[in-house]
Structures are given as structure tokens and as C-alpha cells.
Amino acid sequence: MTQPRHHDIVIIGGGAAGTSVAASLLRQRPQLDVAVIEPSDTHYYQPAFTLVGGGTYKLEDTARPQAQTLPAGATWIRQAVSALHPEQRRVRLDDGVDVHYQTLVVAAGIELNWAAIEGLPEALGHGGVCSNYAPSLARYTWQCIDTLKAGRALFTQPATPIKCAGAPQKIAYLAAHQWQKRQQSHHILAEFYSGMGALFSVPDFVPHLQNVAIDYGIGVNLKHDLIRVDGERHLATFKVTDQDDQSHEIEVPYDLLHVTPPQRAPRFVRESALANEGGWLRVDAHTLQNPDYPEVFSLGDASSLPTSKTAAAVRKQAPVLVENLLAHLDHQPRSAHYDGYTSCPLVTGYGEVMLAEFTYGGTVTPTLPLNPFKRSRFYWVVKKHLLPPFYWGYMLKGKEGDIAHKVRA
Ligand SMILES: Cc1cc2nc3c(=O)[nH]c(=O)nc-3n(C[C@H](O)[C@H](O)[C@H](O)COP(=O)(O)OP(=O)(O)OC[C@H]3O[C@@H](n4cnc5c(N)ncnc54)[C@H](O)[C@@H]3O)c2cc1C
């Protein structure tokens, strides 16, 4: 039987959030005993998956070895966590070993639930069924867009919370722009189907995004949730919910089907005493600390933070969590405060991005004094060329200098 382990600070997940927090803690206090539990040997820059699917970014450039991205001073435990036992301050690993902690940070991201859509696991990756939500499939998205000359292209968004809520429509705009440039648009019917009741969660952006869809001739179908894919017959089935909350099913034929899968918190989080009613790791929306177990913190996609799940949100959450965690270790009051900032570069075509930045309650808070509703060439350059090196070389290194965002007048 393998001996249990102990580390002062245990971080579950070495993605955007876990790596940023580990690096920042060790920059500030190199003597800390920090362990990161992370099963994967590759760290992906996921925000560029949209550009990979759009044929304008190399998949190889989104990936780096985990051994290079985790901070040198952290212990890497290359395992997955299977259970949390907060009352005993320990986590159980997949191989049965227990890891004890003094302070825990849960940053395990979000689970993609492909199997929630009947027939999808079998249909994915061939016959025109693609997704930017898995690196192994993003290149196939581009192949599907590039080779479609005529027919019907469907782009879906589920009714669950997802990471980067703009990503399902961004790829629709890139595809439509591509077909427009090739003068194929009149042979291709492009449609967006969302299980949600609005095109975007922040009402101020909705009319501007509706105009983008209209400009490309993309049909928008809200409250249409993909529930079944018949890959043999190229048929997608949607559950349609009407205004009286009555639902019925419709079948739509497709030649290209870009699927954003339903998503949920990782199983070990959902099944733990630390989960809220939605299954997310329960934390205070401003301090990022669990109300019942003050030695437990969480951030990023796995957390209950009621904001849009993005790497940009993690960039603002990590410094707050680190400051409050260090204050907790020092028995000082928690003073750092997260305002819900998140941002989504809404790619509206090749060479143009509408940058949605907002805080809790959907308050629009741009960082730069530019019109956030304008389709901007400058923000495309930021998205494609500036944010990736910033992510690898700055955010993941735990550097925390920042430009403040402001409420838009
Ligand atoms: C197609 C797409 C487009 C996106 N576009 C944008 C964008 O334009 N802008 C933006 O800001 N964000 C974007 N995002 C979202 C962004 O990538 C995530 O919000 C961000 O990575 C969240 O960080 P995280 O650390 O919480 O999760 P992740 O970065 O996903 O990391 C979670 C880590 O936990 C690990 N893990 C999982 N289960 C376990 C376990 N049981 N035990 C231990 N470790 C575990 C995983 O292996 C992973 O390394 C996009 C995402 C996708 C998929």
C-alpha cells in the first residue's frame, strides 16, 4: 500500500488557473511547499482553438509540455483526483493514494459531456461532425469548412454553462466569412442553434451580434438544444422549447455540424460536499474562498463564480485568490476582491473582433477607451498575436501587473 503524501498547498489542475496560482504563490514566497495535481502532460492555450478551427492558427502552437509550463518550484503529481475529503483535509488520487493538505485550491476546469448528446461520440470527427472544443477535433473543423462547397451548416450551443460562451458563434462567423470570401455563400445555408434564450449573456452586446449574424445571412434559432445526432443519415435532432415552456423535437439535415458539447463540473467536484446546487465548487463570489472550509479556495471554470468562464476571467481571479490565500496563511483578514471581470474576444470574421469585457451583473467594463461594440481590427491583432505570448510568458508565470478595466459611461 502506497504511503499517503502531504503538501502545504495542494492545487488540483495545472491549466490556466492552477498554473497561474502556483507560479504567483512561488514568485511571492519561493519557500512554500506547493504541489500541483495534473494528469495531462500537455498544456493547451484553448482560446486559440477557435482560430485553429478557422484555419488561421497552427494546433502545434496551442500546445506546450506541462513540464515546461508548471513552475519549477512546484511538485507535479501526475495523477487525477477522484475524491475530495475536506473534513480530513485530504484528496484521493486515481491510483488510491491520499494527499493531505493545509490549504487546497481547486482549479480542475470543466468537463465536456459529449455523451449527453445521443449518437454524438460515434459521429464526431467524420461525416462533417466537428468541434473546436477538443484539440484533436479543431483541425477537422477547418477541413469541414474548407471543403464544404454547398449544403447546410449547423453550429450549436448547449443550454448548460460552457467555457467561453462566445466560442460557438465565433466559429459560425469565421465559416460564413470564409464562404463569403470564396463567393460560395449562396450555395451554403448557415444556421446557429442555441439551447439558450439569447445570443449572448450580456444584453448590451446582443443587438450588435444579431447584426453580425444578419450581415452573414446566418439564421439564429434560440431555445433549440441539440439532443441527438444521426451520423449515418446526417440528421441533427433539437429539443425546441416554446414561450409556454412546452417542448417538441425537430430533425434538421446537415452537411456540416459544429457541436459545442454540454458541460458540467468535474465528477469529483460534483459529488463532493464542497459542491453547490449546480455542482460547482462553492466559493464566495468576491474572496474565492469556501464558506464552510476556509482553507479551500477555487477559481476558473470549476468554481461557482457567477461569471462567464474564460481564461481572461482567470487572469483577474488568480491575483485575488493568491492574496487572500496568503492572508489566510498569515492569519490576516482577506482583503482582495474579485468583481466578476471576464472577457470574450468575439471573433466576428477574419481580421475583426468585438471585445466583450464585463463584470458581475453584465456591466460593460472595457480596459481601453475604445468602442466595445465595434468590430475591430486592433482587437483581432490582440487576440491572435498579443494574447498568446502574454498567456505563456506573463500570466502562467504568475506575473500580476495589470491595466484596470472601467465601467463604460
Ligand atoms: C474553443 C474554446 C475557445 C475559448 N476561447 C476563449 C477566449 O477567447 N478567451 C478566453 O479568455 N477563454 C477562452 N476559452 C476558455 C478558457 O480556455 C478556459 O476558461 C480556461 O482555460 C479556464 O481555466 P481553468 O484552469 O479553470 O481550466 P483549464 O485551463 O481547462 O484547466 C483545468 C485543468 O485541470 C485538469 N484536471 C481535470 N480533471 C482533473 C482531475 N480530476 N484531477 C486533476 N486535474 C484535473 C485538466 O487536465 C486541466 O489541465 C476557450 C475555450 C475553448 C475550449
The ligand as a Tripos MOL2 file, in Angstrom:
@<TRIPOS>MOLECULE
LIG
   53    58     1     0     0
SMALL
NO_CHARGES

@<TRIPOS>ATOM
      1 C1        -12.9330   26.5260  -28.0660 C.3       1 LIG1
      2 C2        -12.5640   27.3750  -26.8820 C.ar      1 LIG1
      3 C3        -12.4050   28.7320  -27.0360 C.ar      1 LIG1
      4 C4        -12.0780   29.5380  -25.9570 C.ar      1 LIG1
      5 N1        -11.8940   30.8770  -26.1670 N.ar      1 LIG1
      6 C5        -11.5180   31.6670  -25.1410 C.ar      1 LIG1
      7 C6        -11.2080   33.0450  -25.3690 C.ar      1 LIG1
      8 O1        -11.2640   33.5550  -26.4930 O.2       1 LIG1
      9 N2        -10.8280   33.8120  -24.3090 N.ar      1 LIG1
     10 C7        -10.7110   33.2780  -23.0400 C.ar      1 LIG1
     11 O2        -10.3370   34.0100  -22.1380 O.2       1 LIG1
     12 N3        -11.0240   31.9710  -22.8010 N.ar      1 LIG1
     13 C8        -11.4020   31.1580  -23.8220 C.ar      1 LIG1
     14 N4        -11.6490   29.8160  -23.5770 N.ar      1 LIG1
     15 C9        -11.8540   29.3270  -22.1900 C.3       1 LIG1
     16 C10       -10.5610   29.0790  -21.4080 C.3       1 LIG1
     17 O3         -9.6940   28.2350  -22.1060 O.3       1 LIG1
     18 C11       -10.9320   28.4820  -20.0600 C.3       1 LIG1
     19 O4        -11.9310   29.2590  -19.4450 O.3       1 LIG1
     20 C12        -9.7060   28.4400  -19.1270 C.3       1 LIG1
     21 O5         -8.7520   27.5500  -19.6690 O.3       1 LIG1
     22 C13       -10.1230   28.0290  -17.7210 C.3       1 LIG1
     23 O6         -9.0160   27.7290  -16.9280 O.3       1 LIG1
     24 P1         -9.0900   26.5330  -15.8450 P.3       1 LIG1
     25 O7         -7.7230   26.4240  -15.2800 O.co2     1 LIG1
     26 O8        -10.2610   26.7380  -14.9720 O.co2     1 LIG1
     27 O9         -9.3960   25.2480  -16.7300 O.3       1 LIG1
     28 P2         -8.3870   24.5280  -17.7210 P.3       1 LIG1
     29 O10        -7.4360   25.5180  -18.3030 O.co2     1 LIG1
     30 O11        -9.2160   23.7280  -18.6490 O.co2     1 LIG1
     31 O12        -7.5200   23.5750  -16.7830 O.3       1 LIG1
     32 C14        -8.0980   22.5600  -15.9910 C.3       1 LIG1
     33 C15        -7.0100   21.5410  -15.7120 C.3       1 LIG1
     34 O13        -7.4880   20.6100  -14.7240 O.3       1 LIG1
     35 C16        -7.0570   19.3230  -15.0910 C.3       1 LIG1
     36 N5         -7.9600   18.3330  -14.4870 N.ar      1 LIG1
     37 C17        -9.1800   17.9410  -14.9230 C.ar      1 LIG1
     38 N6         -9.6750   16.9910  -14.1290 N.ar      1 LIG1
     39 C18        -8.7580   16.7790  -13.1610 C.ar      1 LIG1
     40 C19        -8.6910   15.9080  -12.0500 C.ar      1 LIG1
     41 N7         -9.6760   15.0380  -11.7870 N.pl3     1 LIG1
     42 N8         -7.5890   15.9450  -11.2620 N.ar      1 LIG1
     43 C20        -6.5760   16.8150  -11.5140 C.ar      1 LIG1
     44 N9         -6.5860   17.6600  -12.5690 N.ar      1 LIG1
     45 C21        -7.6620   17.6420  -13.3750 C.ar      1 LIG1
     46 C22        -7.1020   19.3200  -16.6140 C.3       1 LIG1
     47 O14        -6.2610   18.3160  -17.1600 O.3       1 LIG1
     48 C23        -6.6350   20.7260  -16.9450 C.3       1 LIG1
     49 O15        -5.2490   20.7910  -17.1680 O.3       1 LIG1
     50 C24       -11.9290   28.9700  -24.6630 C.ar      1 LIG1
     51 C25       -12.0570   27.5780  -24.5030 C.ar      1 LIG1
     52 C26       -12.3550   26.7910  -25.6000 C.ar      1 LIG1
     53 C27       -12.4680   25.2870  -25.4150 C.3       1 LIG1
@<TRIPOS>BOND
     1     1     2 1
     2     2     3 ar
     3     2    52 ar
     4     3     4 ar
     5     4     5 ar
     6     4    50 ar
     7     5     6 ar
     8     6     7 ar
     9     6    13 1
    10     7     8 2
    11     7     9 ar
    12     9    10 ar
    13    10    11 2
    14    10    12 ar
    15    12    13 ar
    16    13    14 ar
    17    14    15 1
    18    14    50 ar
    19    15    16 1
    20    16    17 1
    21    16    18 1
    22    18    19 1
    23    18    20 1
    24    20    21 1
    25    20    22 1
    26    22    23 1
    27    23    24 1
    28    24    25 2
    29    24    26 1
    30    24    27 1
    31    27    28 1
    32    28    29 2
    33    28    30 1
    34    28    31 1
    35    31    32 1
    36    32    33 1
    37    33    34 1
    38    33    48 1
    39    34    35 1
    40    35    36 1
    41    35    46 1
    42    36    37 ar
    43    36    45 ar
    44    37    38 ar
    45    38    39 ar
    46    39    40 ar
    47    39    45 ar
    48    40    41 1
    49    40    42 ar
    50    42    43 ar
    51    43    44 ar
    52    44    45 ar
    53    46    47 1
    54    46    48 1
    55    48    49 1
    56    50    51 ar
    57    51    52 ar
    58    52    53 1
@<TRIPOS>SUBSTRUCTURE
     1 LIG1         1 GROUP 0 **** ****
